[in-house]
């Protein structure tokens, strides 16, 4: 990192020679899909800001002992960053440290408010950019298929395979084909980002959240399910789907890069420290 770049990441009112401390807490309310995105964000921050000592604590980590958990609660840090619903002991953290709170949905804030999307963000709510890391798996693509999260979805008849990935999204293998989003929500946009990096093209109703992740032209638009799905499935399993998936991955990598994620986090922490 160049000297000028390092200067830009300096926090105000702090001695640049020392490490700045930050704890992230991923609450039990956070889904496994979102937790994967948050861990990718942590990797981005560690890689691109060497002056932050970051510790990630997950409520779902069963290896943490009770003693260690109590020590964590009382550990004073310059920033405690909460993702998801606040645990009952969070009020103790707010007594000794500055706090940041990032929610996917809702507005029951327990720290400086922040979101993952500009869509729906209000004045005073900061935005942190999620990041989606590429596959580390070297496995070959599986046969093309239409992927859904519920086998109950009514799809038009056709000569294609349908795969329900309700319980398999976090497996690392590459995928090939089309994912049909269940609904228009921030959670589904996060899921679509992960699946795009795994090789799928995406079909969804119009979504401002998906526009931010994949671009407004980065997914097949479902306007009328009965009329559109047959055409979208045919195109999604063909060359157009492959090209759209490539374009969406390019958009995602450039607009949700490690550097942009880190910049958004540093900007947020500057605001909190300056208060």
Secondary structure by P-SEA (a helix, b strand, c coil): ccaaaaaaaccccccccbbbbbbbbbcccccaaaaaaaaaaaaaaaacccccbbbbbbcccccccaaaaaaaaaccccbbbbccccccaaaaaaacbbbbbbbcccccccccccccccccccccbbbbbbbbbccccccccccbbbbbcccccccccccbbbbbcccccccccccbbbbbbccccaaaaaaaaaaaaabbbbbbcccaaaaaacccccccccccccccaaaaaaaaacaaaaaaaaaaaaaaaaaacaaaaaaaaaaaaaaaaac
